[in-house]
Amino acid sequence: MQAVAEAGDRAAFAALYDHFAPRLKAYLMRLGTPEDVAEELAQESLITAWRRANSFDPVQASVATWLFTIARNKRIDRLRREKRPEFDPHDPALVPDAPPQPDAGLDVVRDETRLRAALGRLPAEQLHLLQLAFFSELSHRDIAEKEQLPLGTVKSRIRLALARLKLLLEDGDNPQ
């Protein structure tokens, strides 16, 4: 690189090119660049290195690091310049969800009513800990500190509350 920078040595540049061109192309392809574009960017990178050879500083980076940085930056510039993809109105990500069925709201109301009834049948200490865990979003440790209870007790009460809640919701109309 020094010979290229100081004297514009074409033979030194040819050796540099022969060594780094395939490596730069492979690097760009590993980053997801198509082969033809990777080859073009590798050539552009080496042309830039030829033109800016006198700005290379071996104290700051090795030749390889400098060249790979140029190639990476060329790739980024190319991605920024490329036209954005065409808008596809049929793209599934852009198609709105189907409107909810008229009876879906009734199902939600019925489920909420069942859940409220089941929560009302839990022992008060279990219900209180569930509210702290789910509505106040406190961790088990935070609940234990706040309620001045052992951590194991908090975990057990929450686990028992969830198990009881599951049974109450599974039974539906069969109260326990």
Backbone hydrogen bonds, N-H to C=O, Kabsch-Sander energy under -0.5 kcal/mol:
donor,donor_aa,acceptor,acceptor_aa,energy
5,A,1,M,-2.6
6,E,2,Q,-2.8
7,A,3,A,-2.1
8,G,4,V,-1.2
9,D,3,A,-1.4
10,R,8,G,-0.5
13,F,9,D,-1.9
14,A,10,R,-2.6
15,A,11,A,-2.0
16,L,12,A,-2.2
17,Y,13,F,-3.1
18,D,14,A,-2.8
19,H,15,A,-1.8
20,F,16,L,-2.8
21,A,17,Y,-2.7
24,L,20,F,-3.0
25,K,21,A,-2.3
26,A,22,P,-2.3
27,Y,23,R,-2.4
28,L,24,L,-2.6
29,M,25,K,-2.2
30,R,26,A,-2.2
31,L,27,Y,-1.2
32,G,29,M,-1.7
33,T,28,L,-2.0
38,A,34,P,-2.9
39,E,35,E,-2.4
40,E,36,D,-1.9
41,L,37,V,-2.9
42,A,38,A,-2.3
43,Q,39,E,-2.1
44,E,40,E,-2.5
45,S,41,L,-2.5
46,L,42,A,-2.0
47,I,43,Q,-2.3
48,T,44,E,-2.5
49,A,45,S,-2.1
50,W,46,L,-2.1
51,R,47,I,-2.4
52,R,48,T,-2.5
53,A,50,W,-0.8
55,S,52,R,-2.4
56,F,53,A,-1.3
60,Q,57,D,-1.1
61,A,57,D,-1.6
66,W,62,S,-2.4
67,L,63,V,-2.7
68,F,64,A,-2.9
69,T,65,T,-2.1
70,I,66,W,-2.0
71,A,67,L,-2.5
72,R,68,F,-2.5
73,N,69,T,-2.4
74,K,70,I,-2.4
75,R,71,A,-2.3
76,I,72,R,-2.3
77,D,73,N,-2.6
78,R,74,K,-2.3
79,L,75,R,-2.5
80,R,76,I,-2.2
81,R,77,D,-2.0
82,E,78,R,-2.0
91,D,88,D,-1.8
94,L,91,D,-2.1
95,V,91,D,-0.9
104,A,101,Q,-1.7
105,G,101,Q,-0.6
107,D,103,D,-1.8
108,V,104,A,-2.0
109,V,105,G,-2.2
110,R,106,L,-2.6
111,D,107,D,-2.7
112,E,108,V,-2.7
113,T,109,V,-2.3
114,R,110,R,-2.4
115,L,111,D,-2.5
116,R,112,E,-2.7
117,A,113,T,-2.3
118,A,114,R,-2.4
119,L,115,L,-2.8
120,G,116,R,-2.1
121,R,117,A,-0.7
121,R,118,A,-0.9
122,L,119,L,-1.4
127,L,123,P,-2.6
128,H,124,A,-2.6
129,L,125,E,-1.7
130,L,126,Q,-2.3
131,Q,127,L,-2.4
132,L,128,H,-2.1
133,A,129,L,-2.3
134,F,130,L,-3.1
135,F,130,L,-0.5
135,F,131,Q,-1.8
136,S,131,Q,-1.8
138,L,132,L,-2.2
143,I,139,S,-2.4
144,A,140,H,-2.5
145,E,141,R,-2.1
146,K,142,D,-2.6
147,E,143,I,-3.0
148,Q,144,A,-0.8
149,L,144,A,-2.0
154,V,150,P,-1.9
155,K,151,L,-2.5
156,S,152,G,-2.6
157,R,153,T,-2.7
158,I,154,V,-2.3
159,R,155,K,-2.5
160,L,156,S,-2.8
161,A,157,R,-2.4
162,L,158,I,-2.5
163,A,159,R,-2.2
164,R,160,L,-2.7
165,L,161,A,-2.6
166,K,162,L,-2.2
167,L,163,A,-2.1
168,L,164,R,-2.7
169,L,165,L,-2.3
170,E,166,K,-2.4
171,D,167,L,-2.5
172,G,168,L,-1.2
173,D,171,D,-1.0
174,N,171,D,-1.3
